[in-house]
């Protein structure tokens, strides 16, 4: 689509900077800025994952319960040793 757009001076400066930094044409810079501004060009956030090993004795869906039991065991140990 072809259209006429009037850019304010500060926006023109930003577009020209984008053109220089990435070696883009005016058209490419405008399209990229609009896509990013409207959310279409943003890449999804990625979170790294790590293997935690597998222990069939540990039920990960009961992790909070397991943590509470471990904490209880530690409190009993401390009371028994007088610490």
N, C-alpha and C positions, 0 to 999 in steps of 0.2 A: 504494500500500500504506500502510496506517495502522499505526503502531507507537508504543510509548512508549520514549523514550530518556532516560536520566538524564545530564545534562551536568555535568561538573566545573566549579567556579567559573571557572577560567582559560579554559576552552573557551567558557563562556557569555559571558565578556567579549569574546572574539575574535569570536563570532557577532554580538553586538550591535554591535561596531565595524564589521563587514562590512555589517550592515544600514544603519547610519548613513551610511557612506562611499558606498554604492552605491544607497541608497534601496530596499532590498529588504525583502520580508516575511521573517518568521522562516523560513517554509518554503523560500522561494527561497534564503536565505542558507545554510541547512543543506544543501540539495541542491547548491549551488555548491561549498561547502567539501568535501563528500564527493566530488564529481566531480573537483575539482582534486587532492584528496589521493590519489585512486585513479588519477590519470593520464588520466581521460577528458575533462577539460576543458582540458588544456594544448594550446596551439596549437603547431603544428610550428615549429621554428626556421627562419628564412629567411636566406639568405645572398645579398647582392646579386651580380649578375653584370655583367660589362662586356664590350663588344665589343673584341676585340684586333686587328681587321682581318683581312684574308685575304691571305696570300702563298703562292701554290702552291709556291714554292721551299722553303718551310720545312715540314718534316714534324714536326708536334707530337708524334707518337708516338715520335719520336727526339730529344726535347728535351734529355735528359741527354747524349746523344752530341754534339749541337750545342754545348752548353755546354762540354763537354770540348775540342772542337775549337777553339772561340773562345779558351779559356784557353791552349791550346797555342800558338796563333798569337800571343797576347800575350806569352807567355814567350819565343818565338823573336825577336819584335820587340825586347824588352828586352835580350836577350843580344846581339843584333846592334848595338844602339845603345850598349851599355855601361852601361845604367841599372840 
